[in-house]
Amino acid sequence: MNRVCQLLKIKFPIIQAGMVWCSGWELASAVSNAGGLGIIGAGSMYPDVLKEHIRKTKLHTLKNFAVNLPLLYPSIEQHIETIFKEKVPIVFTSAGDPNIWTSILKAEGIKVVHVISNSKFALKAVDAGVHAIVAEGFEAGGHNGREETTTLCLIPKIAKEVDVPIIAAGGISSGKTMLAAFALGAEAVQIGSRFAASEESSAHQNFKAAILEAKEGSTRLSMKRLNPVRLLENDFARAVFEADLSGANKESLLQLLGKGKAKQGMFEGDIINGELEIGQVAANFNDILPAKLILNQIWDEFLNEKEKLLNLKFK
């Protein structure tokens, strides 16, 4: 058993990302029941909604699960209080300074994993005392690093600089890509986009259908000056990209983004005017499958491809 499986008490080193509007209790409990780690995405939830999802997850799985907590969330103190009261065993933090909450979470016996996109923040997370880090490459959907460092470049660099376990993310959706991440120095993978296109994902069916229609080049990183995010191309994404390209100021971009655009697109199904966050790897998907089947396919392919490499002979 590797360090991530030991730390998180899971059977397979496969973690479902805590995606806004896609990662509710149904997906989290399904992934945990399948032997991975399911994560509730708290970034799109009011405090009472998070409490409901945690309790429903507990009702539907006896396995470990986690909550993804964006540290810039405006009501973070209420989320922290809920996490404590509901005795959530694992928290994945992101989008903020891990120094603020890591020691407080650890004092409650919670395992803390922080998401980073570069070496600087990896070292800060380790200094803050996190148990592990998620190193997320440029291919990933949603909010991303300004450096545009790909997973292939990021993982081996981080592996040389930290001693804590590394969970690779960004562009991973199969056993082959999981094996590649392990070869680079990761001890687990975090998968978002493939689980967004699962039966248990809370994403709207229109969004799931749009994911299946994605091709190479259908997503791109926008808003690097404000808050970089990878979006599936639609009228909203084109407007944001063009405004950013033309040098629109921060206030204009914020007005264009408005409120509730992610909910409008991913949860309510407005695939024209809503915000659709998904990774480059969506171009590889052909179907919507149960989360358990997705996980099992990834793990089986990982083992098969590993065996092929072990048996590979060179002249």
Secondary structure, 3 states (H helix, E strand, C coil): CCHHHHHHCCCCCEEECCCCCCCCHHHHHHHHHCCCEEEEEHHHCCHHHHHHHHHHHHHHCCCCEEEEEECCCCCHHHHHHHHHHCCCCEEEEECCCCCCCHHHHHHCCCEEEEEECCHHHHHHHHHHCCCEEEEECCCCCEECCCCCCCHHHHHHHHHHHCCCCEEEECCCCCHHHHHHHHHHCCCEEEECHHHHCECCCCCCHHHHHHHHCCCCCCEEEECCCCCCEEEECCHHHHHHHHHHHCCCCHHHHHHHHCCCHHHHHHHCCCCCCCCCECCHHHHHCCCCECHHHHHHHHHHHHHHHHHHHHCCCCC
